[in-house]
């Protein structure tokens, strides 16, 4: 039998999915491990998808997506993000996951290096391996409030470095980078002639300073590839609609790249996304308030029990310190905790070596489940 390509075999699995798959086999598990919003998709959005199916609008669309959706995205970017782009730079993707892979495939050749946050979303590293590129982690540590050390970041740049990945608000940390930090990263990219891939999936959920899109910063428009999605904002995780905003100059290559990857995103889901972006934004505001209230309630439980955590400033996650209980192997501990205590949490080491001793908990779940799950965590002695 022929061998599987070596770079595919070397691609690490997802520690989050490992826990999730075990939890699915154990009825009654409190599920706090995956980033699944508890909010319901707004009825007009569901109606738009259903109407498309009933009317038989299920044919191929343009590679880049239906014009109505790209126009709605352009209007949203201008209104919400201060980002003025033509629709020729907007490419509808199968969720942000494909947009991230597409962005990395556009700028990374085999052997190239990409700087990835550590802790950071698992697919940053997985995608690099799948593209025969080398992920180089830049550490986000408690000592610096999980903010990047910009001098250390610059020291990681080598002649093989091609891109920096930035994720603010952060999954898994629930942290955000300041405008000054983001500008410094863009300045570094300009000085060293690097691309920047900006994962902004949690843009609508910030708890303090407003979200900043990197492409709006000085020097950003010509080198930032921006990734967005309806998954978290509109609780449409299963619809699989995201978009990639490219810098100028990608228009000639993108049709072939998109055709080779997915051809196009399914038409009814695109129509649902149009309804989400152009309809009332009250459901998003309601969800944001609910997630913020859940965060506050979760923090109270942890404070009462003396368990440390990172004060969240964005997204809907809590980054919790359980190093007092894990004996240096949080992945093994999380599996035992699931089996013995019936709570699924994401081990921090799934997001990089800097996550050892920490766990990520999604607070966009049922509040009673969230509070009960956190009460089952072992408290420091």
Helices and strands as residue ranges (DSSP letters): H 6-9, H 15-24, E 30-31, H 43-54, H 67-76, I 77-81, G 87-89, E 90-93, H 95-107, E 113-118, H 122-130, E 134-139, G 142-144, H 150-155, E 161-167, H 179-192, E 195-199, G 214-216, E 224-229, E 242-245, H 251-261, H 267-278, H 282-305, E 317-321, H 323-326, H 330-341, E 343-344, E 346-347, G 348-351, G 353-355, E 358-362, H 367-375
